Amino acid sequence: MKFIAKNRVRMHDTDMAGILYFPRQFRFIHDAWEDLMEEEGFDFHTLIFHENYLFVVAHAEADYLAPLKVGDDLVVKVTCEKLGTTSFTMSYEIEKRDGLVVGRGKTVHVTLQADTRTKIPIPAALRLKLEKYQ
């Protein structure tokens, strides 16, 4: 199953030519990740301030495949590519409304004990939610 998030290229996402500034793809990727987590009941406020674990991005990559301009509506498809013991990999495909794939990305997240910042196994509740998107 894929999670589908919607977004739009805003003026602050572009360079002087009105074309997407390539690192801004990470904004779309992270927005989609936050949307998925909230949809699954893991809002970031609660995770950061009330849970005893967190997950951090240990690696991120993105491919810029086609230009985007201000006002382009986007769909970001999110899947869980790999689910390990203490880490998981999320994959993202960014499409324009017409279905043209304009970018792809990956983020590798590591789960940590909040107070000690040491690796821990992915909590069961989070693992269960991520399995839905494999």
C-alpha positions in Angstrom: 0.0 0.0 0.0 1.2 3.5 -0.7 0.4 6.6 1.3 -0.6 9.6 -0.9 0.1 13.2 0.1 -0.7 16.3 -1.8 1.3 19.5 -2.0 2.0 22.5 -4.2 5.1 24.3 -5.3 5.1 27.7 -3.6 7.0 30.8 -4.5 9.5 30.2 -1.6 10.4 26.8 -3.2 11.7 28.4 -6.4 14.8 30.2 -7.6 14.9 33.5 -9.4 13.8 31.8 -12.7 10.6 30.5 -10.9 11.8 26.9 -11.2 12.0 24.6 -8.2 15.3 24.9 -6.3 16.3 21.2 -6.2 16.9 20.8 -2.4 13.3 21.9 -1.8 12.3 18.3 -2.9 13.2 17.4 0.7 10.4 19.7 1.9 7.8 17.8 -0.1 9.3 14.5 1.1 9.3 15.5 4.7 5.8 17.0 4.5 4.5 13.7 3.1 6.3 11.8 5.9 4.7 14.0 8.5 1.3 13.6 6.9 1.7 9.8 6.9 2.7 9.7 10.5 -0.2 12.0 11.6 -2.6 9.8 9.5 -1.3 6.8 11.5 -1.7 8.5 14.9 1.9 9.5 15.4 1.8 13.3 15.4 5.2 14.9 15.8 4.3 17.0 18.8 3.3 13.9 20.8 6.3 12.0 19.6 8.8 14.7 20.4 7.4 15.8 23.8 5.6 12.8 25.2 7.2 9.6 24.0 10.3 7.8 25.2 11.7 7.2 21.7 12.2 9.1 18.5 13.4 8.4 15.0 16.0 10.5 13.3 17.0 10.7 9.6 20.4 9.1 9.3 20.5 9.3 5.5 18.5 11.2 2.8 18.8 11.2 -1.0 16.8 12.6 -3.9 16.8 12.6 -7.6 15.5 15.6 -9.5 13.9 14.3 -12.7 12.0 17.2 -14.2 11.5 20.9 -13.5 8.7 22.2 -11.4 7.3 25.7 -11.3 5.3 27.9 -9.0 1.7 26.6 -8.7 2.4 23.0 -9.8 0.2 20.6 -7.9 2.0 17.6 -6.6 1.3 14.1 -5.4 3.9 12.4 -3.2 3.6 8.6 -3.0 5.2 7.1 0.1 6.2 3.5 0.8 8.2 1.6 3.3 11.0 0.1 1.3 12.8 -1.7 4.1 12.0 -2.5 7.8 15.0 -3.5 9.8 15.5 -4.0 13.6 16.4 -0.5 14.6 16.0 1.3 11.3 13.6 1.7 8.3 13.8 3.1 4.8 11.0 5.2 3.3 10.7 5.8 -0.4 9.0 8.8 -2.1 7.9 9.4 -5.6 6.9 12.9 -6.5 4.5 13.4 -9.4 2.8 16.3 -11.1 -1.0 16.1 -11.2 -0.8 14.7 -14.8 1.2 11.7 -13.5 4.6 12.8 -14.7 7.2 11.6 -12.2 9.4 14.6 -11.4 11.4 13.3 -8.4 12.3 10.4 -6.2 13.7 10.2 -2.7 14.6 8.0 0.2 15.1 8.6 3.9 16.6 6.1 6.3 15.4 6.5 9.9 17.0 5.1 13.0 15.0 4.7 16.2 16.6 6.0 19.4 15.8 6.0 23.1 14.8 9.7 23.7 16.9 10.4 26.8 20.1 8.4 25.9 20.0 8.8 22.1 21.0 5.1 21.8 19.6 2.8 19.2 16.6 0.7 20.1 14.4 -1.7 18.2 11.5 -0.1 16.3 8.6 0.1 18.8 5.9 -2.5 18.0 3.2 0.1 17.4 5.3 2.0 14.9 6.5 -1.2 13.2 2.8 -2.3 12.8 2.0 1.0 11.0 5.0 0.9 8.8 4.3 -2.7 7.7 1.1 -1.4 6.0 3.2 0.5 3.5 5.7 -2.2 2.5 
